[in-house]
Amino acid sequence: MDRDVKKIWSGVLEGMRLAVSEATFKGYLKNTSLVEIREAGEKLVCEGGCPSGYLKTILDQKFAGQLALELERITEKKCEISFVVESARAREQESISKDLPLFEKRDSSEDVRRARLRPEFVFDNYAVSGSNQMAHAAALAVAKRPGLAYNPLLIYGGVGVGKTHLMQAIGHTVIERGEGPVLFCTGEEFTNDLVDSIRNKSTDRVRTRYRKAKVLMIDDVQFIAGKAAVQEEFFHTFNAIQREGGQIVMTSDRPPAEMAKMEERLRSRFGAGLIVDVGPADFELRAAILLIKAKQKQVDLPMDVAQAIAAHVEGVRELEGVLARVMGEAELKNTPLTLEFVEGVLNLTQPANTGAKILTPNEVFNVISEYYGVGVQALKGEKRTKTIAWPRQILMYILRNELRLPFDEVGRLVGGRDHSTVMHADGKVRGVLKSDTVVHKEITEIKKKLLILG
């Protein structure tokens, strides 16, 4: 049919630009297109184009409804839309590689090895949800325009939330586009290299290796805090790379303002770019991560199985271990990965006569709130009066020990507290339990109430 698809899509994107954040628009929508429009009775069936399979999944799952509404606004007809991966991007990349000088035509796998990147840490294998959406969009922007978009980029968050994956995905993209060299190291490795170079009188060689990088990535940069000589060297390396138009990317377990022993001039440099956090993975993100991990292992994991595991396992780093366990059991017993089988392997269901059940954080909040007569919002709040602080510590202890949640996840649930606060609460309750029979009785009663819920 004779429709100006480019004009229609331009109107759709203008509408979406107003409806979503700038980071979301640039990260997911800007590089899409409208490939085809077909009439199907009273409605229009639209086919959109995008550059990757990963992006196709996100667009189909999260944005198809909004995009269809924008299409209906412009075409004044009922619309539905789905996406395909355009081959044009692959042709474009092939054309770019043909135009490169002969000495740059090389197997990128060697560059990946030299950069110390893990081959699976690419954007296509990174699941996106609300907790990491901004960080993902920022990483994509840096990968497309290293040295220009956000420089430096610092991504911070708790253990196992995907900071290193995002950082290395930037490196992979830069290498694929022939814009290296790229170098990844941890803060500890940077420190050890410097110490060894001083011992072996080879500081010039080590400095050259770091400073010639087009993209330098430092994982766990907080490790260098309090080490004067290392911070001095990093400061000059940082400046040298930026002066040559290079990109600095860092990860940390905390924002610069909380790096007490980091020199002020470094904290100032960090703040001159973009600082973005990655929160703990929510249920949807954990399920998506499982599906991606299963696909990497060439295993067909049903959605209901992924969701059951995601509901049972809160820590992202534990997901792969649990997946490996159920896959191994299935292979050993030569049985498919059904929901019933996985529930049995992980003990997600209990015999009816035990009264046991799978707990959720909300149930724990409600029981603690009722038992101590303290509102749920008060438990999450900032008040530290004894009548609130002690129930809050019991709450954190139960979440940690009965639901087996990581310290960071418990802190997030209980009003966004840091892991050290949760560790303190857990240790305090454990200590009191050893000698206080009243507290022992309280917790026993709380556990009984949790087991008979539902």
Beta strands, then each sheet from edge to edge (+ up, - down):
strand 1: 33-40
strand 2: 43-50
strand 3: 78-85
strand 4: 153-157
strand 5: 182-186
strand 6: 215-219
strand 7: 247-252
strand 8: 274-278
sheet 1: 1+ 2- 3-
sheet 2: 5+ 6+ 7+ 4+ 8+
end
